Amino acid sequence: MKEFYFFNKKISTLGKTWKSIKDDDYRISQLQKKYSISRLFATILSKKKIELTEYNNYLFPTIKKNLPDPYTLLNMREAVLFLYENIKAKNKIGLLGDYDVDGASSTALIYNYFKYLNVKPEIYIPDRIRDGYGICKKGIDYFKKKNVTLLIAFDCGSNDYELIQYAKKNKINAIVLDHHEIKSKEPDAIVVNPKNILDKSGLKFLATVGISFLFAVALQRVLKENKYFKNENVPDLKQFLDLVALGTISDLVPLIGLNRVLVKKGIKQINTKSNYSIAYLANEINLKDKITSTDIAFYLGPCINASGRVGCSKSGFDLLTIENKNRLKDTTDQLIINNLERKTLESLALKDAEEIIRIKYNKNNNKFILVFSN
């Protein structure tokens, strides 16, 4: 951060004075002894608002200790019970996910889980240009042709009142898993969104893929209670944490609380290379060492995200759910090409913007300059 000095005080660019939090020598010494860490590391840890008894969980978090009851999310119980009734009745289910990484990973997580339930859903990923953001008429029409009676929307839908009404007219009910701000009248659907003003879960920081993971946890609880799996092995939901880490980091939500735990465990899952699609993509873009959060944020995420910007919007989802390994190379190659095209277009746009600024605004004293183009 750029700093200015006035009257011998360190001032931030916002004009605020930097103040150092006083060291707690007792806490620092306790942390040093307990965890055999340097004073610097102990000092940084000591400034976090954590009880001494909770540092162990902060440094070595587990899913078991940190995972909340999914039913703390408003409407979660109603959503999974309604889905269970549809699965039991063998009704056709449609999954519609946003075209970004959070949407693709959320949709892929539930799609991959459905494989264990022998449920084959229909998929629709909206096109950014043709369909726009959110639930779209083409998607609903597609599901109607496929005899879908239940639509599950991922990373969109909270503000799609009219389109969900259109779905209802076509005898399609909806469940919405989303984390966007609710700006309009809530749709006639079962909406699981921690940003609902009535939600008391305290999980507003979750990306949709985190909500989708809790959705799978809640659904599995209902399925087990109803002896759905019988003598078959119950799927281990931890295998899907790689998708949770991928979507959470790519969506730039704060890595605090549950997000921090899900990402930590998700990155560990990625590095087991059990998901051959993610492993293959990582190898093709020369990520040879252990995958880190930086690799996800700057390499894997943008590659998957590019399909929703300049390519086929469904390619990101396809990569994360691919069953035919013969298609893996073609899908991966296309994502890499899309990402290169995306970077080229962004570079050209930046150069154009800089040129406009140089010609039109260079001689003026402007605090802010906004440049746009159609």
Buried (B, 14 or more C-beta within 10 A) or exposed (E): EEEEEEEEEEBEEEEEEEEEEEEBEEBBEBBBEEBEBEBEEBBEBBBEEBEEEEBEBEEEBEBEEBBBEBBBBBBBBBBBBBBBEBBEEEBBBBBBBBBBBBBBBBBBBBBBBBEBBEBEBBBBBBBBEEBEBBBBEEBBBBBBEEEBBBBBBBBBBBBBBEBBBBBBEBEBBBBBBBBBEBEEEBBEBBBBBBBBEEBEBEBBBBBBBBBBBBBBBBBBBBBEEEEBBEEEEEBEBBBBBBBBBBBBBBBEBEBEBBBBBBBBBBBBBBBEBEBEBBBBBBEBBEBEEEBBBEBBEEBBBBBBBBBBBBBBBBBBBBBBBBEEEEEBEEBBEBBBEBBEBBEEEEEEEEEEBEEBEEEEEEEEEEEEEEBEEE
